[in-house]
Amino acid sequence: MFKSKRVFPVHLQAVSTVAIFIATVSGFVLSDSPKALALTNVTSNFQVTATVTGTCTLATTTLAFGTYSPSGAALAGSTTISPTCTNSTPWTLSFNAGTTSGGTISQRLMANGSATLKYNLYTTAADTTVLGDGTSGSSTITGTGTGAAQATTIYGLIPTGQYVTAGSYADTITATISY
């Protein structure tokens, strides 16, 4: 019995130490857990900014009249010019006289060597308003950007009755978009 009394207090002491430890830890966890979960949050707002500049690009295609016969009717043709500008950006399309020497906005010329063939560009198929830079009674094309390409038809006309040297004629027009 002496042995059991001696083992029992040691065993009880070990159990008591473990129980005290568990109780202490449990009390700590139980008493401190609500405090740990109740954190104070501090917030702050900040702005995000950007500046979008108005911009435009311009896509053009060739105006190919085809075969011209001086004794036939005037030869009409058309092409498409597509400005793409940022949304709400106002734009203006203007056109120069071309690269052929002697050509003007009111009377453009295509060349084949030193030979020239008269033609012009217009705002409509009725061929009444010459496209140009806004001078000499010419017209420009205006619009407002949508963020998408805005196809614009350009009309051309070669007048009848031009008995010029047979061959291929060409000119280069510069289309300018201002925004």
VOLUM-467423 format. One record per atom (N, C-alpha, C): residue number from 1; chain; atom name; x, y, z. Coordinates in steps of 0.02 Angstrom, whole numbers, plus 50000, padded with zeros to 5 digits. Layout:
# residues N
(r NUM,"A","CA",(X,Y,Z)) ...
# end
This chain:
# residues 179
(r 1,"A","N",(50039,49942,50000)) (r 1,"A","CA",(50000,50000,50000)) (r 1,"A","C",(50042,50063,50000)) (r 2,"A","N",(50098,50056,50031)) (r 2,"A","CA",(50143,50112,50033)) (r 2,"A","C",(50164,50131,49962)) (r 3,"A","N",(50176,50081,49922)) (r 3,"A","CA",(50194,50096,49853)) (r 3,"A","C",(50137,50130,49816)) (r 4,"A","N",(50076,50110,49828)) (r 4,"A","CA",(50023,50141,49792)) (r 4,"A","C",(50011,50212,49815)) (r 5,"A","N",(50022,50227,49880)) (r 5,"A","CA",(50016,50296,49902)) (r 5,"A","C",(50070,50338,49870)) (r 6,"A","N",(50126,50310,49865)) (r 6,"A","CA",(50180,50348,49836)) (r 6,"A","C",(50170,50360,49762)) (r 7,"A","N",(50146,50311,49725)) (r 7,"A","CA",(50134,50318,49653)) (r 7,"A","C",(50074,50364,49642)) (r 8,"A","N",(50023,50355,49683)) (r 8,"A","CA",(49963,50395,49674)) (r 8,"A","C",(49976,50469,49679)) (r 9,"A","N",(50013,50494,49731)) (r 9,"A","CA",(50026,50566,49732)) (r 9,"A","C",(50068,50588,49674)) (r 10,"A","N",(50116,50548,49651)) (r 10,"A","CA",(50157,50568,49594)) (r 10,"A","C",(50113,50570,49531)) (r 11,"A","N",(50073,50520,49525)) (r 11,"A","CA",(50028,50517,49468)) (r 11,"A","C",(49978,50575,49472)) (r 12,"A","N",(49950,50588,49529)) (r 12,"A","CA",(49904,50643,49539)) (r 12,"A","C",(49939,50710,49526)) (r 13,"A","N",(50002,50713,49548)) (r 13,"A","CA",(50039,50774,49536)) (r 13,"A","C",(50050,50785,49462)) (r 14,"A","N",(50065,50733,49425)) (r 14,"A","CA",(50074,50739,49352)) (r 14,"A","C",(50008,50757,49319)) (r 15,"A","N",(49955,50725,49340)) (r 15,"A","CA",(49890,50739,49312)) (r 15,"A","C",(49870,50811,49330)) (r 16,"A","N",(49885,50832,49392)) (r 16,"A","CA",(49869,50899,49413)) (r 16,"A","C",(49908,50950,49373)) (r 17,"A","N",(49971,50937,49360)) (r 17,"A","CA",(50012,50983,49321)) (r 17,"A","C",(49985,50989,49250)) (r 18,"A","N",(49967,50933,49220)) (r 18,"A","CA",(49939,50933,49152)) (r 18,"A","C",(49872,50969,49153)) (r 19,"A","N",(49830,50955,49204)) (r 19,"A","CA",(49765,50987,49209)) (r 19,"A","C",(49772,51062,49218)) (r 20,"A","N",(49820,51082,49260)) (r 20,"A","CA",(49832,51154,49269)) (r 20,"A","C",(49856,51185,49203)) (r 21,"A","N",(49900,51151,49169)) (r 21,"A","CA",(49926,51176,49105)) (r 21,"A","C",(49869,51183,49054)) (r 22,"A","N",(49827,51131,49050)) (r 22,"A","CA",(49771,51133,49003)) (r 22,"A","C",(49723,51188,49023)) (r 23,"A","N",(49708,51192,49086)) (r 23,"A","CA",(49662,51244,49110)) (r 23,"A","C",(49690,51313,49095)) (r 24,"A","N",(49755,51321,49104)) (r 24,"A","CA",(49787,51386,49092)) (r 24,"A","C",(49783,51402,49017)) (r 25,"A","N",(49801,51354,48977)) (r 25,"A","CA",(49800,51365,48905)) (r 25,"A","C",(49728,51377,48882)) (r 26,"A","N",(49682,51336,48906)) (r 26,"A","CA",(49612,51344,48887)) (r 26,"A","C",(49586,51412,48909)) (r 27,"A","N",(49603,51431,48968)) (r 27,"A","CA",(49581,51497,48992)) (r 27,"A","C",(49611,51552,48950)) (r 28,"A","N",(49673,51543,48930)) (r 28,"A","CA",(49706,51594,48888)) (r 28,"A","C",(49672,51598,48821)) (r 29,"A","N",(49660,51538,48791)) (r 29,"A","CA",(49629,51536,48726)) (r 29,"A","C",(49558,51562,48731)) (r 30,"A","N",(49521,51540,48782)) (r 30,"A","CA",(49452,51562,48788)) (r 30,"A","C",(49448,51637,48804)) (r 31,"A","N",(49492,51659,48848)) (r 31,"A","CA",(49487,51729,48867)) (r 31,"A","C",(49517,51775,48814)) (r 32,"A","N",(49567,51753,48776)) (r 32,"A","CA",(49599,51797,48727)) (r 32,"A","C",(49571,51789,48656)) (r 33,"A","N",(49537,51735,48641)) (r 33,"A","CA",(49511,51725,48574)) (r 33,"A","C",(49464,51780,48552)) (r 34,"A","N",(49414,51800,48592)) (r 34,"A","CA",(49370,51853,48568)) (r 34,"A","C",(49409,51918,48556)) (r 35,"A","N",(49460,51931,48594)) (r 35,"A","CA",(49499,51991,48583)) (r 35,"A","C",(49538,51986,48518)) (r 36,"A","N",(49563,51927,48502)) (r 36,"A","CA",(49602,51917,48441)) (r 36,"A","C",(49557,51924,48379)) (r 37,"A","N",(49495,51904,48384)) (r 37,"A","CA",(49449,51908,48327)) (r 37,"A","C",(49420,51978,48318)) (r 38,"A","N",(49420,52017,48368)) (r 38,"A","CA",(49392,52084,48364)) (r 38,"A","C",(49446,52134,48346)) (r 39,"A","N",(49474,52127,48285)) (r 39,"A","CA",(49526,52173,48263)) (r 39,"A","C",(49494,52239,48242)) (r 40,"A","N",(49531,52291,48246)) (r 40,"A","CA",(49509,52356,48223)) (r 40,"A","C",(49534,52365,48151)) (r 41,"A","N",(49489,52381,48106)) (r 41,"A","CA",(49507,52392,48036)) (r 41,"A","C",(49510,52466,48022)) (r 42,"A","N",(49562,52486,47987)) (r 42,"A","CA",(49569,52554,47965)) (r 42,"A","C",(49572,52553,47889)) (r 43,"A","N",(49531,52593,47857)) (r 43,"A","CA",(49530,52595,47784)) (r 43,"A","C",(49549,52664,47759)) (r 44,"A","N",(49571,52665,47697)) (r 44,"A","CA",(49587,52728,47664)) (r 44,"A","C",(49573,52719,47590)) (r 45,"A","N",(49546,52769,47559)) (r 45,"A","CA",(49531,52767,47488)) (r 45,"A","C",(49585,52802,47448)) (r 46,"A","N",(49595,52780,47386)) (r 46,"A","CA",(49641,52815,47341)) (r 46,"A","C",(49609,52818,47272)) (r 47,"A","N",(49627,52867,47233)) (r 47,"A","CA",(49600,52876,47166)) (r 47,"A","C",(49643,52840,47116)) (r 48,"A","N",(49612,52819,47062)) (r 48,"A","CA",(49646,52791,47004)) (r 48,"A","C",(49628,52836,46946)) (r 49,"A","N",(49678,52862,46910)) (r 49,"A","CA",(49664,52909,46856)) (r 49,"A","C",(49703,52891,46793)) (r 50,"A","N",(49679,52914,46737)) (r 50,"A","CA",(49714,52907,46673)) (r 50,"A","C",(49688,52963,46628)) (r 51,"A","N",(49728,52983,46581)) (r 51,"A","CA",(49708,53033,46532)) (r 51,"A","C",(49710,53000,46463)) (r 52,"A","N",(49655,53002,46429)) (r 52,"A","CA",(49651,52973,46361)) (r 52,"A","C",(49657,53032,46313)) (r 53,"A","N",(49706,53028,46269)) (r 53,"A","CA",(49713,53081,46218)) (r 53,"A","C",(49673,53063,46157)) (r 54,"A","N",(49646,53113,46125)) (r 54,"A","CA",(49611,53102,46062)) (r 54,"A","C",(49662,53082,46009)) (r 55,"A","N",(49645,53031,45972)) (r 55,"A","CA",(49690,53008,45919)) (r 55,"A","C",(49650,52980,45861)) (r 56,"A","N",(49680,52981,45803)) (r 56,"A","CA",(49647,52954,45743)) (r 56,"A","C",(49698,52917,45700)) (r 57,"A","N",(49673,52867,45664)) (r 57,"A","CA",(49712,52834,45612)) (r 57,"A","C",(49670,52838,45548)) (r 58,"A","N",(49702,52826,45492)) (r 58,"A","CA",(49668,52833,45428)) (r 58,"A","C",(49688,52776,45382)) (r 59,"A","N",(49639,52740,45357)) (r 59,"A","CA",(49651,52685,45310)) (r 59,"A","C",(49622,52705,45242)) (r 60,"A","N",(49661,52696,45189)) (r 60,"A","CA",(49638,52715,45122)) (r 60,"A","C",(49643,52655,45075)) (r 61,"A","N",(49605,52658,45021)) (r 61,"A","CA",(49609,52608,44968)) (r 61,"A","C",(49617,52644,44901)) (r 62,"A","N",(49640,52608,44852)) (r 62,"A","CA",(49652,52637,44785)) (r 62,"A","C",(49587,52652,44749)) (r 63,"A","N",(49585,52709,44716)) (r 63,"A","CA",(49530,52725,44671)) (r 63,"A","C",(49553,52704,44601)) (r 64,"A","N",(49527,52648,44577)) (r 64,"A","CA",(49546,52621,44512)) (r 64,"A","C",(49488,52633,44463)) (r 65,"A","N",(49498,52680,44417)) (r 65,"A","CA",(49445,52697,44370)) (r 65,"A","C",(49432,52642,44319)) (r 66,"A","N",(49482,52604,44302)) (r 66,"A","CA",(49473,52554,44249)) (r 66,"A","C",(49495,52582,44182)) (r 67,"A","N",(49466,52558,44128)) (r 67,"A","CA",(49485,52578,44060)) (r 67,"A","C",(49444,52638,44037)) (r 68,"A","N",(49479,52689,44014)) (r 68,"A","CA",(49447,52751,43991)) (r 68,"A","C",(49449,52754,43915)) (r 69,"A","N",(49391,52771,43886)) (r 69,"A","CA",(49387,52781,43814)) (r 69,"A","C",(49368,52855,43801)) (r 70,"A","N",(49412,52893,43767)) (r 70,"A","CA",(49398,52964,43756)) (r 70,"A","C",(49332,52977,43721)) (r 71,"A","N",(49310,52931,43678)) (r 71,"A","CA",(49248,52941,43640)) (r 71,"A","C",(49187,52916,43679)) (r 72,"A","N",(49197,52884,43735)) (r 72,"A","CA",(49141,52858,43775)) (r 72,"A","C",(49118,52909,43827)) (r 73,"A","N",(49079,52886,43872)) (r 73,"A","CA",(49053,52928,43926)) (r 73,"A","C",(49108,52942,43977)) (r 74,"A","N",(49094,52992,44018)) (r 74,"A","CA",(49141,53005,44074)) (r 74,"A","C",(49147,52942,44115)) (r 75,"A","N",(49205,52932,44145)) (r 75,"A","CA",(49217,52870,44183)) (r 75,"A","C",(49217,52886,44258)) (r 76,"A","N",(49170,52855,44293)) (r 76,"A","CA",(49163,52866,44366)) (r 76,"A","C",(49195,52808,44404)) (r 77,"A","N",(49216,52824,44464)) (r 77,"A","CA",(49244,52774,44509)) (r 77,"A","C",(49235,52796,44581)) (r 78,"A","N",(49252,52752,44627)) (r 78,"A","CA",(49248,52772,44697)) (r 78,"A","C",(49298,52731,44738)) (r 79,"A","N",(49311,52755,44797)) (r 79,"A","CA",(49355,52722,44844)) (r 79,"A","C",(49329,52735,44914)) (r 80,"A","N",(49358,52701,44962)) (r 80,"A","CA",(49337,52710,45032)) (r 80,"A","C",(49396,52733,45073)) (r 81,"A","N",(49384,52783,45114)) (r 81,"A","CA",(49433,52807,45163)) (r 81,"A","C",(49401,52798,45231)) (r 82,"A","N",(49437,52766,45277)) (r 82,"A","CA",(49408,52749,45342)) (r 82,"A","C",(49448,52780,45399)) (r 83,"A","N",(49424,52835,45427)) (r 83,"A","CA",(49455,52861,45488)) (r 83,"A","C",(49431,52822,45549)) (r 84,"A","N",(49477,52810,45595)) (r 84,"A","CA",(49460,52779,45659)) (r 84,"A","C",(49487,52827,45712)) (r 85,"A","N",(49441,52856,45751)) (r 85,"A","CA",(49460,52905,45802)) (r 85,"A","C",(49431,52885,45869)) (r 86,"A","N",(49463,52907,45922)) (r 86,"A","CA",(49437,52895,45989)) (r 86,"A","C",(49367,52925,45994)) (r 87,"A","N",(49327,52894,46035)) (r 87,"A","CA",(49257,52914,46044)) (r 87,"A","C",(49252,52989,46059)) (r 88,"A","N",(49206,53022,46025)) (r 88,"A","CA",(49190,53093,46033)) (r 88,"A","C",(49244,53141,46008)) (r 89,"A","N",(49294,53116,45972)) (r 89,"A","CA",(49346,53159,45944)) (r 89,"A","C",(49323,53186,45876)) (r 90,"A","N",(49314,53252,45869)) (r 90,"A","CA",(49295,53280,45804)) (r 90,"A","C",(49354,53276,45756)) (r 91,"A","N",(49340,53260,45693)) (r 91,"A","CA",(49393,53254,45643)) (r 91,"A","C",(49372,53287,45577)) (r 92,"A","N",(49422,53305,45537)) (r 92,"A","CA",(49411,53333,45470)) (r 92,"A","C",(49459,53299,45421)) (r 93,"A","N",(49432,53276,45365)) (r 93,"A","CA",(49473,53246,45312)) (r 93,"A","C",(49482,53299,45257)) (r 94,"A","N",(49544,53309,45237)) (r 94,"A","CA",(49558,53354,45181)) (r 94,"A","C",(49603,53317,45131)) (r 95,"A","N",(49605,53343,45070)) (r 95,"A","CA",(49640,53309,45015)) (r 95,"A","C",(49681,53360,44976)) (r 96,"A","N",(49742,53341,44958)) (r 96,"A","CA",(49784,53387,44920)) (r 96,"A","C",(49769,53382,44845)) (r 97,"A","N",(49807,53418,44805)) (r 97,"A","CA",(49796,53421,44733)) (r 97,"A","C",(49825,53361,44697)) (r 98,"A","N",(49864,53321,44732)) (r 98,"A","CA",(49897,53263,44700)) (r 98,"A","C",(49970,53279,44685)) (r 99,"A","N",(50005,53230,44658)) (r 99,"A","CA",(50077,53238,44646)) (r 99,"A","C",(50095,53254,44574)) (r 100,"A","N",(50046,53252,44529)) (r 100,"A","CA",(50061,53266,44458)) (r 100,"A","C",(50070,53342,44448)) (r 101,"A","N",(50126,53359,44417)) (r 101,"A","CA",(50142,53429,44404)) (r 101,"A","C",(50086,53462,44364)) (r 102,"A","N",(50065,53522,44388)) (r 102,"A","CA",(50012,53560,44354)) (r 102,"A","C",(49943,53545,44382)) (r 103,"A","N",(49935,53493,44423)) (r 103,"A","CA",(49870,53477,44451)) (r 103,"A","C",(49852,53526,44507)) (r 104,"A","N",(49788,53540,44513)) (r 104,"A","CA",(49762,53584,44566)) (r 104,"A","C",(49703,53548,44598)) (r 105,"A","N",(49680,53576,44653)) (r 105,"A","CA",(49621,53545,44684)) (r 105,"A","C",(49561,53550,44639)) (r 106,"A","N",(49555,53605,44603)) (r 106,"A","CA",(49497,53612,44558)) (r 106,"A","C",(49504,53572,44493)) (r 107,"A","N",(49566,53552,44475)) (r 107,"A","CA",(49576,53510,44416)) (r 107,"A","C",(49637,53465,44427)) (r 108,"A","N",(49625,53406,44453)) (r 108,"A","CA",(49679,53358,44466)) (r 108,"A","C",(49699,53325,44401)) (r 109,"A","N",(49762,53300,44401)) (r 109,"A","CA",(49789,53268,44341)) (r 109,"A","C",(49822,53202,44359)) (r 110,"A","N",(49814,53152,44315)) (r 110,"A","CA",(49853,53090,44319)) (r 110,"A","C",(49905,53095,44263)) (r 111,"A","N",(49962,53063,44273)) (r 111,"A","CA",(50016,53069,44225)) (r 111,"A","C",(50036,53001,44196)) (r 112,"A","N",(50059,53004,44133)) (r 112,"A","CA",(50091,52948,44099)) (r 112,"A","C",(50150,52980,44063)) (r 113,"A","N",(50208,52981,44099)) (r 113,"A","CA",(50265,53019,44073)) (r 113,"A","C",(50247,53092,44075)) (r 114,"A","N",(50251,53126,44017)) (r 114,"A","CA",(50234,53198,44016)) (r 114,"A","C",(50161,53209,43996)) (r 115,"A","N",(50126,53156,43976)) (r 115,"A","CA",(50055,53162,43959)) (r 115,"A","C",(50013,53162,44022)) (r 116,"A","N",(49958,53200,44021)) (r 116,"A","CA",(49915,53204,44080)) (r 116,"A","C",(49842,53190,44061)) (r 117,"A","N",(49804,53166,44111)) (r 117,"A","CA",(49734,53150,44103)) (r 117,"A","C",(49696,53184,44161)) (r 118,"A","N",(49646,53225,44143)) (r 118,"A","CA",(49609,53263,44194)) (r 118,"A","C",(49560,53217,44231)) (r 119,"A","N",(49553,53230,44296)) (r 119,"A","CA",(49504,53195,44337)) (r 119,"A","C",(49492,53238,44399)) (r 120,"A","N",(49443,53218,44439)) (r 120,"A","CA",(49435,53251,44503)) (r 120,"A","C",(49399,53206,44553)) (r 121,"A","N",(49400,53229,44616)) (r 121,"A","CA",(49369,53193,44672)) (r 121,"A","C",(49310,53233,44698)) (r 122,"A","N",(49257,53197,44718)) (r 122,"A","CA",(49195,53230,44738)) (r 122,"A","C",(49167,53199,44803)) (r 123,"A","N",(49122,53238,44834)) (r 123,"A","CA",(49091,53215,44896)) (r 123,"A","C",(49034,53166,44884)) (r 124,"A","N",(49002,53169,44826)) (r 124,"A","CA",(48946,53124,44809)) (r 124,"A","C",(48954,53098,44738)) (r 125,"A","N",(48913,53049,44721)) (r 125,"A","CA",(48913,53021,44654)) (r 125,"A","C",(48885,53071,44603)) (r 126,"A","N",(48852,53124,44626)) (r 126,"A","CA",(48826,53175,44580)) (r 126,"A","C",(48883,53219,44553)) (r 127,"A","N",(48942,53214,44581)) (r 127,"A","CA",(49002,53249,44558)) (r 127,"A","C",(48992,53325,44555)) (r 128,"A","N",(48964,53354,44607)) (r 128,"A","CA",(48953,53426,44607)) (r 128,"A","C",(48999,53464,44654)) (r 129,"A","N",(49020,53434,44709)) (r 129,"A","CA",(49063,53469,44757)) (r 129,"A","C",(49132,53435,44758)) (r 130,"A","N",(49183,53473,44738)) (r 130,"A","CA",(49252,53447,44735)) (r 130,"A","C",(49279,53438,44806)) (r 131,"A","N",(49312,53382,44817)) (r 131,"A","CA",(49346,53370,44880)) (r 131,"A","C",(49414,53403,44879)) (r 132,"A","N",(49432,53435,44932)) (r 132,"A","CA",(49497,53468,44936)) (r 132,"A","C",(49514,53486,45007)) (r 133,"A","N",(49543,53545,45015)) (r 133,"A","CA",(49566,53567,45082)) (r 133,"A","C",(49523,53625,45108)) (r 134,"A","N",(49466,53637,45077)) (r 134,"A","CA",(49422,53691,45098)) (r 134,"A","C",(49435,53757,45062)) (r 135,"A","N",(49486,53759,45019)) (r 135,"A","CA",(49501,53820,44981)) (r 135,"A","C",(49472,53814,44911)) (r 136,"A","N",(49466,53870,44877)) (r 136,"A","CA",(49443,53873,44807)) (r 136,"A","C",(49376,53837,44797)) (r 137,"A","N",(49332,53843,44845)) (r 137,"A","CA",(49266,53813,44838)) (r 137,"A","C",(49264,53737,44850)) (r 138,"A","N",(49321,53709,44870)) (r 138,"A","CA",(49322,53637,44883)) (r 138,"A","C",(49294,53622,44953)) (r 139,"A","N",(49277,53560,44963)) (r 139,"A","CA",(49247,53539,45026)) (r 139,"A","C",(49292,53488,45062)) (r 140,"A","N",(49285,53487,45126)) (r 140,"A","CA",(49318,53435,45167)) (r 140,"A","C",(49263,53390,45194)) (r 141,"A","N",(49282,53337,45227)) (r 141,"A","CA",(49233,53291,45258)) (r 141,"A","C",(49245,53294,45333)) (r 142,"A","N",(49192,53301,45371)) (r 142,"A","CA",(49198,53305,45444)) (r 142,"A","C",(49158,53249,45477)) (r 143,"A","N",(49178,53234,45537)) (r 143,"A","CA",(49142,53183,45576)) (r 143,"A","C",(49165,53185,45648)) (r 144,"A","N",(49137,53140,45686)) (r 144,"A","CA",(49155,53133,45757)) (r 144,"A","C",(49170,53059,45770)) (r 145,"A","N",(49227,53047,45801)) (r 145,"A","CA",(49249,52978,45813)) (r 145,"A","C",(49201,52938,45856)) (r 146,"A","N",(49199,52874,45841)) (r 146,"A","CA",(49157,52827,45879)) (r 146,"A","C",(49199,52772,45911)) (r 147,"A","N",(49264,52772,45896)) (r 147,"A","CA",(49306,52718,45920)) (r 147,"A","C",(49310,52661,45869)) (r 148,"A","N",(49270,52665,45817)) (r 148,"A","CA",(49270,52614,45764)) (r 148,"A","C",(49286,52649,45697)) (r 149,"A","N",(49305,52609,45647)) (r 149,"A","CA",(49318,52636,45580)) (r 149,"A","C",(49253,52663,45552)) (r 150,"A","N",(49257,52722,45521)) (r 150,"A","CA",(49199,52754,45491)) (r 150,"A","C",(49211,52761,45416)) (r 151,"A","N",(49189,52711,45379)) (r 151,"A","CA",(49200,52709,45306)) (r 151,"A","C",(49166,52769,45272)) (r 152,"A","N",(49205,52804,45232)) (r 152,"A","CA",(49181,52863,45196)) (r 152,"A","C",(49196,52852,45122)) (r 153,"A","N",(49146,52858,45080)) (r 153,"A","CA",(49156,52848,45008)) (r 153,"A","C",(49178,52913,44975)) (r 154,"A","N",(49230,52906,44935)) (r 154,"A","CA",(49256,52961,44894)) (r 154,"A","C",(49241,52944,44822)) (r 155,"A","N",(49213,52992,44786)) (r 155,"A","CA",(49193,52981,44716)) (r 155,"A","C",(49242,53016,44669)) (r 156,"A","N",(49256,52985,44613)) (r 156,"A","CA",(49300,53014,44563)) (r 156,"A","C",(49268,53014,44494)) (r 157,"A","N",(49291,53059,44451)) (r 157,"A","CA",(49263,53063,44384)) (r 157,"A","C",(49318,53086,44335)) (r 158,"A","N",(49324,53050,44279)) (r 158,"A","CA",(49367,53071,44223)) (r 158,"A","C",(49320,53097,44169)) (r 159,"A","N",(49326,53162,44151)) (r 159,"A","CA",(49281,53189,44100)) (r 159,"A","C",(49292,53157,44031)) (r 160,"A","N",(49241,53154,43992)) (r 160,"A","CA",(49244,53126,43925)) (r 160,"A","C",(49283,53172,43877)) (r 161,"A","N",(49303,53146,43820)) (r 161,"A","CA",(49332,53186,43766)) (r 161,"A","C",(49406,53203,43775)) (r 162,"A","N",(49443,53168,43815)) (r 162,"A","CA",(49515,53182,43823)) (r 162,"A","C",(49555,53134,43779)) (r 163,"A","N",(49578,53158,43722)) (r 163,"A","CA",(49615,53116,43675)) (r 163,"A","C",(49690,53123,43690)) (r 164,"A","N",(49711,53086,43740)) (r 164,"A","CA",(49780,53088,43764)) (r 164,"A","C",(49817,53026,43741)) (r 165,"A","N",(49882,53024,43753)) (r 165,"A","CA",(49923,52966,43736)) (r 165,"A","C",(49897,52904,43771)) (r 166,"A","N",(49891,52849,43733)) (r 166,"A","CA",(49869,52785,43762)) (r 166,"A","C",(49921,52761,43814)) (r 167,"A","N",(49898,52729,43866)) (r 167,"A","CA",(49943,52703,43918)) (r 167,"A","C",(49912,52707,43987)) (r 168,"A","N",(49950,52691,44036)) (r 168,"A","CA",(49927,52692,44105)) (r 168,"A","C",(49942,52759,44138)) (r 169,"A","N",(49893,52786,44171)) (r 169,"A","CA",(49899,52851,44205)) (r 169,"A","C",(49891,52842,44280)) (r 170,"A","N",(49925,52883,44319)) (r 170,"A","CA",(49920,52878,44392)) (r 170,"A","C",(49935,52945,44425)) (r 171,"A","N",(49910,52952,44484)) (r 171,"A","CA",(49923,53010,44526)) (r 171,"A","C",(49920,52985,44598)) (r 172,"A","N",(49948,53023,44644)) (r 172,"A","CA",(49945,53005,44715)) (r 172,"A","C",(49915,53064,44753)) (r 173,"A","N",(49861,53049,44787)) (r 173,"A","CA",(49827,53100,44828)) (r 173,"A","C",(49846,53088,44901)) (r 174,"A","N",(49858,53141,44937)) (r 174,"A","CA",(49870,53135,45009)) (r 174,"A","C",(49807,53156,45045)) (r 175,"A","N",(49780,53108,45084)) (r 175,"A","CA",(49722,53122,45126)) (r 175,"A","C",(49750,53137,45196)) (r 176,"A","N",(49726,53191,45226)) (r 176,"A","CA",(49750,53211,45292)) (r 176,"A","C",(49691,53214,45340)) (r 177,"A","N",(49699,53184,45398)) (r 177,"A","CA",(49648,53189,45449)) (r 177,"A","C",(49672,53235,45504)) (r 178,"A","N",(49633,53285,45519)) (r 178,"A","CA",(49650,53333,45572)) (r 178,"A","C",(49600,53322,45629)) (r 179,"A","N",(49625,53321,45689)) (r 179,"A","CA",(49581,53311,45747)) (r 179,"A","C",(49605,53350,45807)) 
# end
